[in-house]
Amino acid sequence: MVLITLDEPDPNNPEKKLSFYMDDKLKHKLDKQIIPQFNEKDEDVVFIVDGKERTGKSVFAMQLAKYLDHSFGMDRLCFKPLLFKKRVLEIGHKKAIIFDEGYRGLSSRKALSEINNILISLMMEMGQKNLIVIVVLPTFYMLDKYPALFRAKGLFHIFKSHNRKGYWRYYNEKKKALLYSNPLYKKLFKYNIRTKFRGRFYNKYMVNEQDYRALKGVELNETMPFKEQTHKWIIQRDKLVYAIYKNFIKNVSEVGIWCKKNDIELNVKSIEHIITEYKANDKALSRVQAFRPPKPS
């Protein structure tokens, strides 16, 4: 492992400089192959980072982006397809950007369809701007063939070993094609092609961890409000209860009385849960406004 130290404060410990360990083989490959291609040949670089939930793939993607582009920060970390598209069109040349679809697990097939379409439509823009694009998702098998095989430089598969996270295996263009073209591997999400290029990484955030978790929490709640299968009318009811508490009645017990008078079947415990959830969402939203573009008027 090689210690990488950057000339900027650590966002999680401002008294120290930002530093993190990188596998020496990976650093050598980035230095000798990827960075020269990026700088001298005027090409873009697309990587896929995949793996099961809670394996550390988002942290690894951030470390990769930060090493390739020291200016990478929270403003180029996108959790939604349309925000990713907006940022790609806005940012300057030779910048790193992450689309992180991994935090919603295997449930967001609609969003993955969007990202497939957006990746294909943005390929020319990404190439002209020489961007470093890192797509994070549960499995690269969910991508369409064009972005998965013909545009991605390589695949980093993140996994746990002996229940410890922080491990990766790299599949170059030829090996990821062998994975993708095998119907059994694709059906079962298998990664059974041997690769000697593998290594470790540590759980070191390149952005402020609290802000990152707040941003992720807001996006998750906006996409799947509290319960993925919740009926729309229940969501609207909960929003109304929270609005009553926030703007008019500041006491949970009195909100319970108001609900009872209006034939809303909620006990005090349920009301407390709703208010706690929406309070947390409000708090997170206030922390991440700086990282989100203003809504069009």
WOZI-V616050 format. One record per helix or strand. SS is the DSSP state (H for helix, E for strand). FROM is the first residue (numbers start at 0). LEN is the number of residues. If there is no record, write none. Layout:
((SS/FROM/LEN) (SS/FROM/LEN))
This chain:
((E/1/9) (E/12/10) (H/23/17) (E/44/7) (H/56/12) (H/73/3) (E/76/2) (H/80/10) (E/95/5) (H/101/6) (H/108/20) (E/131/6) (H/139/3) (H/144/7) (E/153/8) (E/163/8) (H/172/9) (H/182/6) (E/197/3) (H/208/15) (H/231/16) (H/251/10) (H/267/24))
